[in-house]
Amino acid sequence: MVAVRLINVTKRYGELAAVEGLSLDVKARELFFFLGPSGCGKTTILRLIAGFLEPDQGEIYFDGRAMTSIPAHRRNAGMVFQNYALWPHMTVEENVAYGLEVRRIKGGQRKRRVREALEMVRMAEFSKRHPSELSGGQQQRVALARALVVEPDVILLDEPLSNLDAKLRLEMRGEIKRVHRETGITTLYVTHDQKEALSMAERVAVMSMGRVEQVGKPYDIYRHPKNEFVADFLGEANFFPGRMVEISAQGVVLETAFGRFLSESRPTGLTKGARVLLSIRPEAISINPDSPGPNLLEAHLSEATYLGEVAQYIFRAKNLEIKASALNPSGEILISGDKATLSFQPKDLILFEKPS
């Protein structure tokens, strides 16, 4: 299996930079995610790696081998498209075998590899069916088998689950992780779905406007976002302004519209008096706690949403909205107008430099 390296890769369409100055390394055997909103350049990156597009600048390497001038059919990369791209007139096994035909692999070897690929995705019993006779999840499995059958160095997945319903998406997440674990093929996966990235990826690159904002393990990025964009895109977050008034061994004391708070976050380069943006995740907020922490504020409930496993609340305090959530809510759910004490720990209060 190969490692993938991108060095200063740029792709422009006229004045628009779809990808700009991108440099990163994907380890061999890694399940690596590109996560970001529509139009951020993540699909363009996959197509550059696959060879369907050429960069205007920069280099792409597979295990130290320069790929930039190598055509797509010689890169040995298998791509799974968002719309599956199955031939409707071909059976399942004929669709899977197509890549082997192009590579002039015939006879018993071709049959064996098609059978093994279909068994890998648990679709062997459907080999004689046509795509129109399959569910969306089954079609996606066939598309994955077609990528696997050519024994690729790299698999590229472009929003592969976006056309599936919620239950099938959950099922296919597990299946893709299983296939990756069993094959060990270096896999690059594009999505805008934060839960897919958090639940599946070994590492994630969060993207915005053609640039990578942060790369890291899902837990690290979620708990320690680099900036406001990452905190806001990867899950939900509350933001409100403040000013650093004291720095000590215990952390940073902040002056806010709600009073003084303590944070263990220490933004690099910021000193006493600096204006900052405070961020706190909804699930990190305790509602009417029995043992309040050092950070407290009084608020009134304006909206409540009960979802069974979680209750989501929107409070108002000092004309600002504050989102909070309660896992496995029991007893009475708060109703609009209720007064509540909100509390959160210093370790959960993240600080960002406030734009001037």
C-alpha angles and dihedrals in degrees: 000000000000138000117229122218128187118192120193092326115184130178122181134185103200107302093345117096105208089180122013129191095332117179123170144131127232113198123231111269091013125142098219126182133206106204127185148109124289113290096023093118101254096126090045088058092054091049091049090051091046092050097243088118132033120223119240087218139006138038137273121205135190107200091333094313112124109238101175095100096032114105119240096253091058098049096077092223120145116213127199112199129212093243094044092236094219120166104248095207093053128080121240093263092046091052091050092045094052095089091050091052090054088052090049094242108153146172124010095354092057093048091048094050093047090050092048093048092050091047089051091059093036095245102114093112090057096053095117096048126098123235092255088063093057134081121242092260092050091050089052090052090052091050089052091049090051089055093046097047094071089058093236127200089221134021118209118199117193110197089312097175102041094101095052129091120251097266094048091047090055091049094048093049088063092045094051091048090049093050091047091049092049097044101033090211115159104254130196114193128191121204144146091206110104094197091055090053096044094047100041114025128095087198133003135207110205109208137199129175096344096314135098110241098186140352124201149097114314094247093050094048093046095047097037109030115184096221145356094276094056093045092050098043099044098062128318127310140176118230130194134156128255145156130239108241102164138017120198142150089276093056140263122328112215132198112217139162087264096052131265122335134185122225131184089205114108113193112211114251097009120122139186111306095027118138113235142177115240120213129192128173116235092235091054091063118093117210116217092340122198089223108033119206127225094276112071136162135171118230143163123234115244101171138013129191120190114205101169101246092041139024116214120206136189114202130185126218127162089354091301128116118234121191119210134170135201119208117219093000115210132185120017120351114231115256132214113288096025115139116231141179113230122201136180138175125253091239090061096051109093123195129210130184108263114235111243 
